[in-house]
Amino acid sequence: QVQLVESGGGLVQAGGSLKLSCSVSGRTFSSYSMAWFRQTPGKERVVVAFINWSGGSTYYGDFVKGRFTISRDEAKSTVYLRMNSLQPVDTTVYFCALPEDVFYSGDYQSDDFGYWGQGTQVTVAS
C-alpha cells in the first residue's frame, strides 16, 4: 500500500520560511520522481516543484521565482520543499504526489500522479 505522509505546514509571517516534508512508503522510492502541487479552493491543482527519480533534474512553477527548493533523501524515502520569502499569495494547501509510472519524466500534469498526500495547510500572514 502506497502512503505519502506530509508534515511541516503552518502559519508564517510574510517573508518567512517553511520546510515541507513528505515521507513515502510502499514503493521503491529511488525509482520514482516526486512533485509538490498546491490547490486553492475552486481551482485546479498546479505543480509547485518536481524532482526526478535521480534528483538530477528539477522543475519549478513560474510563480516560484527562485524562492523554493525541492530535494529528496533516498535513505529516508522523503521529499522536501523548502519555501523562502513566502507571501500571502502562497497561502493554500500543498500536496506531495507520486506518479503512476516509474522514472516519470512527463509534463507535470496532476493526472499523471496517482498517489497523493493528505495535504498540508500553509498560511502566510501579511
C-alpha positions, 0 to 999 in steps of 0.5 A, spaced: 500 500 500 502 506 497 502 512 503 505 519 502 505 522 509 506 530 509 508 534 515 511 541 516 505 546 514 503 552 518 502 559 519 508 564 517 509 571 517 510 574 510 517 573 508 518 567 512 520 560 511 517 553 511 520 546 510 515 541 507 516 534 508 513 528 505 515 521 507 513 515 502 512 508 503 510 502 499 514 503 493 521 503 491 522 510 492 529 511 488 525 509 482 520 514 482 520 522 481 516 526 486 512 533 485 509 538 490 502 541 487 498 546 491 490 547 490 486 553 492 479 552 493 475 552 486 481 551 482 485 546 479 491 543 482 498 546 479 505 543 480 509 547 485 516 543 484 518 536 481 524 532 482 526 526 478 527 519 480 535 521 480 534 528 483 538 530 477 533 534 474 528 539 477 522 543 475 519 549 478 512 553 477 513 560 474 510 563 480 516 560 484 521 565 482 527 562 485 524 562 492 523 554 493 527 548 493 525 541 492 530 535 494 529 528 496 533 523 501 533 516 498 535 513 505 529 516 508 524 515 502 522 523 503 521 529 499 522 536 501 520 543 499 523 548 502 519 555 501 523 562 502 520 569 502 513 566 502 507 571 501 500 571 502 499 569 495 502 562 497 497 561 502 493 554 500 494 547 501 500 543 498 500 536 496 506 531 495 504 526 489 507 520 486 506 518 479 503 512 476 509 510 472 516 509 474 522 514 472 516 519 470 519 524 466 512 527 463 509 534 463 507 535 470 500 534 469 496 532 476 493 526 472 499 523 471 500 522 479 496 517 482 498 517 489 497 523 493 498 526 500 493 528 505 495 535 504 498 540 508 495 547 510 500 553 509 498 560 511 502 566 510 500 572 514 501 579 511 
